[in-house]
Amino acid sequence: MIQVDNLTKRYGPVTAIHDVSFTVEKGRIVGFLGPNGAGKSTTMKILSCFMPASGGTARVAGYDVFSQSLEVRRRIGMVFQKANPFPKSIYDNIAFGPRITGMKGDMDQLVESCLRRAALWNEVQDKLDSSGLALSGGQQQRLCIARAIATEPDMILMDEPCSALDPRSTLQIEELMAELKEKYTIIIVTHNMQQAARASDFTVFLNMDDDRAGYIVEQGPTAQIFTNPKNQMTEDYVSGRFG
């Protein structure tokens, strides 16, 4: 589903990430771990077409991410650290993407379907004309997930989606991810070790070298990374000795 090779990002003379390579199989939840500045969010921004890379290649479902085409953008959903509903109604938040991509079909049915998949329909079905900004924090984040899947992407990127949520809302998002992976491939950036261990199938651990450039230290099945890592640096990080 996702093939990234030798991804590099430079800001002038400063290298943010270098030679980042990984493969993600369809239907997996991949957790990105690492200290601040290791390049996790930079990688997400490149994969979501928000930022160009300086080198390397990235493909999603066979499509070149760097082509920046509408078809590529449709295949990638993004959920940010802070919930960011559009200043529109709940209904229009969901319908916005499909309208732009020229969807022809029953919009009412699509909106309901996305809200159901985001476990939000029962809470908002009687107030679809209300502003998405009027929802609680956890509801807003689930609305953003519903908005992300409205264009039927292949991949959903989540950049610390639970960092501003309470434990109950965090659990709802994790349960939702487990359901969504049956249809979507998910990459989640998180600083929460317990969340990464609970929610992900595969883990990628990034750190910085002496020049503060992010690189992948180790990657593998989550159970292996947390119980039998191959690299001492990985063991130190997941055990809380640094980071």
C-alpha positions in Angstrom: 0.0 0.0 0.0 2.8 2.5 0.9 6.4 2.3 -0.3 8.8 5.0 0.8 12.5 4.9 -0.3 15.3 7.1 0.9 13.0 10.0 1.8 15.0 13.2 2.5 13.9 16.7 3.5 16.3 19.7 3.7 15.6 23.3 4.7 18.6 25.1 3.1 21.7 23.6 4.8 19.7 21.9 7.5 18.6 18.3 6.9 15.3 17.4 8.8 15.2 13.7 7.7 17.5 11.6 5.6 17.2 8.2 4.0 13.9 7.3 5.5 12.6 4.0 4.0 9.7 1.8 5.0 6.9 -0.3 3.5 3.3 -0.5 4.9 1.0 -3.4 4.0 -2.7 -2.8 3.4 -4.9 -3.0 6.4 -2.1 -2.2 9.0 -1.9 0.4 11.7 1.7 1.7 11.8 2.9 3.6 14.8 5.6 6.3 14.4 7.6 6.8 17.6 10.5 9.0 18.4 11.5 12.2 20.3 10.6 15.7 19.2 12.6 16.7 16.2 13.2 13.2 14.9 11.1 13.9 11.7 7.9 12.1 12.4 5.6 15.0 11.6 7.8 16.0 8.7 7.4 12.6 7.2 3.6 12.8 7.6 3.5 16.2 6.0 5.4 14.9 3.0 3.2 11.9 2.6 0.0 14.0 2.9 1.2 16.3 0.1 1.5 19.3 2.4 5.2 19.6 1.9 7.6 18.6 -0.9 10.5 16.3 -0.3 14.1 17.0 -1.2 14.8 13.5 -2.4 13.6 9.9 -2.4 10.4 8.4 -3.6 7.0 7.7 -2.0 4.1 5.8 -3.5 0.6 5.1 -2.2 -1.4 2.4 -3.9 1.0 2.6 -6.8 0.6 6.4 -7.2 3.5 8.8 -7.0 2.9 11.0 -3.9 5.1 13.7 -5.4 2.9 14.2 -8.4 0.6 16.2 -6.2 -2.3 15.2 -8.4 -5.9 15.4 -7.3 -6.1 11.6 -7.5 -3.2 11.2 -5.2 -4.7 13.7 -2.7 -8.0 11.9 -2.8 -6.2 8.7 -1.7 -4.7 10.2 1.4 -6.7 11.3 4.4 -5.1 13.5 7.1 -6.1 13.9 10.8 -4.1 16.5 12.7 -3.0 16.8 16.4 -5.6 19.4 17.1 -9.1 18.8 15.8 -9.7 21.3 13.0 -13.3 21.1 11.7 -14.2 23.6 9.0 -16.3 26.5 10.2 -19.3 24.8 8.5 -22.1 22.5 9.5 -21.4 18.9 10.5 -23.0 17.9 7.2 -20.9 20.2 5.1 -17.7 19.2 6.8 -18.2 15.7 5.5 -19.6 16.7 2.1 -16.8 19.2 1.3 -14.2 16.7 -0.1 -16.6 14.7 -2.2 -18.1 17.8 -3.7 -14.6 19.0 -4.7 -13.7 15.7 -6.2 -16.9 15.7 -8.2 -18.8 12.9 -6.5 -22.0 11.8 -8.2 -24.3 9.9 -5.9 -26.4 10.2 -2.8 -24.6 12.7 -0.6 -27.0 12.2 2.4 -26.2 8.5 2.4 -22.4 9.2 2.2 -22.6 11.7 5.1 -24.5 9.2 7.2 -22.1 6.3 6.3 -19.0 8.3 7.2 -20.4 9.5 10.5 -21.4 5.9 11.4 -18.0 4.6 10.5 -16.5 7.4 12.8 -18.9 6.3 15.6 -20.5 9.7 15.6 -23.9 9.3 13.9 -25.9 8.5 17.0 -24.6 11.6 18.7 -25.2 14.1 15.8 -27.9 12.7 13.6 -30.4 15.3 14.9 -28.1 18.3 14.4 -26.4 17.9 11.1 -27.0 21.6 10.3 -25.1 22.7 13.5 -21.6 23.9 13.3 -18.9 21.3 13.7 -17.1 23.7 16.0 -19.9 23.3 18.6 -18.9 19.7 19.2 -16.8 18.5 22.1 -13.0 17.9 21.5 -13.4 14.2 21.1 -16.4 14.6 18.8 -14.6 17.1 16.7 -11.7 14.7 16.2 -14.1 11.9 15.2 -15.7 14.4 12.8 -12.3 15.1 11.3 -11.8 11.3 10.8 -15.2 11.1 9.2 -14.2 14.0 6.9 -11.0 12.2 6.1 -12.7 9.0 4.9 -15.4 10.8 2.9 -13.3 10.7 -0.3 -12.6 7.0 0.2 -8.8 7.2 0.7 -6.4 4.3 0.7 -4.4 5.7 3.6 -5.2 7.8 6.7 -2.4 9.7 8.4 -2.9 10.7 12.0 -0.5 13.1 13.6 -0.9 12.7 17.4 -4.7 12.6 17.1 -5.3 11.9 20.8 -2.8 14.3 22.5 -5.4 16.8 23.4 -8.1 14.3 24.4 -9.2 12.8 27.7 -8.8 9.0 28.3 -12.4 8.2 27.3 -12.1 10.1 24.0 -8.7 8.5 23.4 -10.1 5.0 23.8 -12.9 5.9 21.4 -10.3 6.9 18.8 -8.3 3.8 19.3 -11.4 1.6 19.0 -12.3 3.5 15.8 -8.8 2.9 14.3 -9.2 -0.8 15.0 -12.4 -0.8 13.0 -11.2 1.4 10.2 -8.1 -0.7 9.5 -10.4 -3.3 7.9 -10.7 -0.9 5.0 -7.9 1.6 5.4 -4.2 1.6 6.0 -3.3 3.9 9.0 -0.1 5.6 10.1 -0.3 7.2 13.5 2.3 9.5 15.2 2.2 9.2 18.9 4.4 10.0 22.0 2.2 7.7 24.1 4.1 4.4 24.4 1.0 2.6 25.8 -1.1 3.8 22.9 1.5 2.6 20.3 1.7 -0.8 22.0 -2.1 -1.1 22.1 -3.1 0.3 18.8 -0.4 -0.4 16.2 0.5 -3.6 14.3 3.9 -2.3 13.1 6.2 0.3 14.6 8.8 2.6 13.1 11.2 4.3 15.6 13.0 7.4 14.5 15.8 9.3 16.3 18.2 12.1 15.4 21.9 11.9 14.6 24.5 14.3 15.8 23.5 16.8 13.2 19.8 16.7 14.4 18.7 14.9 11.2 15.9 12.4 11.7 16.5 8.8 10.6 14.9 5.4 11.2 16.7 3.4 14.0 14.5 0.3 13.8 11.2 -0.9 12.5 9.3 -4.1 12.9 6.2 -5.8 14.3 5.0 -3.8 17.4 5.3 -6.8 19.7 9.0 -7.2 18.7 9.8 -3.6 19.1 8.4 -3.4 22.6 9.5 -6.8 23.9 12.6 -7.8 22.0 14.1 -4.8 20.0 17.3 -5.3 18.1 18.8 -1.9 18.8 19.8 -0.7 22.3 18.6 2.8 21.4 15.1 1.4 20.7 15.0 -0.5 24.0 16.1 2.7 25.9 13.3 4.7 24.2 10.4 2.3 24.6 11.4 1.7 28.2 11.4 5.4 29.0 15.2 5.8 29.6 15.2 8.8 27.2 12.9 10.8 25.0 
